[in-house]
């Protein structure tokens, strides 16, 4: 049980990772732990107990009865209890938790809208998977009200940033573009795998500072995250988007 004075509960002080398990085997575990460990450094938290985290993640599918098919494992780290107001205790004792639920299907086409909620590119939290995800919650809620599956988020400069739960890519000619990290973008693990795979397909990769108009001329647009892999966008704000065989080819390479 989480105590009522846990800083993750009260202040969103902590981190999380969402990992894909297939038939009980967790994918890309060490890469996820690397990112959480780097997040601990960025937030000034104690070093991640990797052994404890590894054990919790591996045990989660079996404890949830989800060892067949696809499952989503959530690893949560909070800054623990203590401190007055915003101030942490001198020696925080972090709390690690893992849970598991059925995962969404991979690669399902999505419809998106541009959210009114902006990504704050000036905040260090915009490039980390922190427990403070309310902007993403509000953006997704706006998409659902509009009858869409996902929300695209711009940053405070009006540049493309990401989706409410994933990284954004678009293809134009032989170029694969994605918003640069300084747009307020999480360095997604699936994002990195797609960028690495693009070269083998003869695509130039560009990290861009671009407005929404870049998607109007794109050959295809897609999203990535660790659970759904490569997810094509079929419409944006009700306007149909194009298709490109490179999207399926990238999906096949990154899994």
C-alpha positions, 0 to 999 in steps of 0.5 A: 500500500502507498502511504498517504504521505508518499511524495509520488502520490502527493507531488508526482515526485517519481518516475515510471516505465511501461514495458511490453511482455509477450508470453511472460517475457519482458522486452527491452528490460535493461534499456528501460532500467537504463532510462529510469536510472538516468531519470533518477540522476536527473531528478536528484533521487538515489540510485535505482536499485536495478536488481529489485526493479528487475525482479519486480518487472519479471514477476509482474506478468505471472502475479497478474496471470498474464503469461500468455499473449501481450501484457503491459508491465508498469514499473513505478518509482516514487521518492518515498515519504517524508519532507515538509511540503516541497522539500525532500528528506535529506536521504529519500527512501524510494519506493518501487512497485510493479503491476501488469495489465493486458496490453493494447494491440500492436500497430493499430491505425489511429485517428488524432487531433491537435490538443490545446494542451501544450508541452512545456519544453522548458521543463526538465520533466518534459523529457522524463517519464515522471509521475506528473502526467496530467498534461498528457491525461488532459490531452488524451481526454480532449482527443476522446471527446473529439472521437479520436484515439490520440492527441498530438501536442505542440510545445509553447513555441508552436512546434510539434512535440509528441502524442499524449502517449508516444513519439511522433514521426512523419515521412516526406520523400526519402526523409524520416522526421521526428521532433528534436528532444529539445522540443520537450520530447521524451527519448522514447525507446521505440523512437530510438529503434525506429531511427536506427532501423531507418538507415537500413531502409535508405531513409535519411533521419532528421530531428526537426523543429517544425510546426503542424504544417509539416504534417500537411505535406507528409507522405505518412505520419505515425506514432511509436511507443513500447506497447503499440510499436509503430502505429500509423496515423490515418487522420488528423483533425478529420483530414485523411493522411497518406500511406507509405510502405516504409511505415510497415517496413519500419514496424516489421524491423522494430517489433 
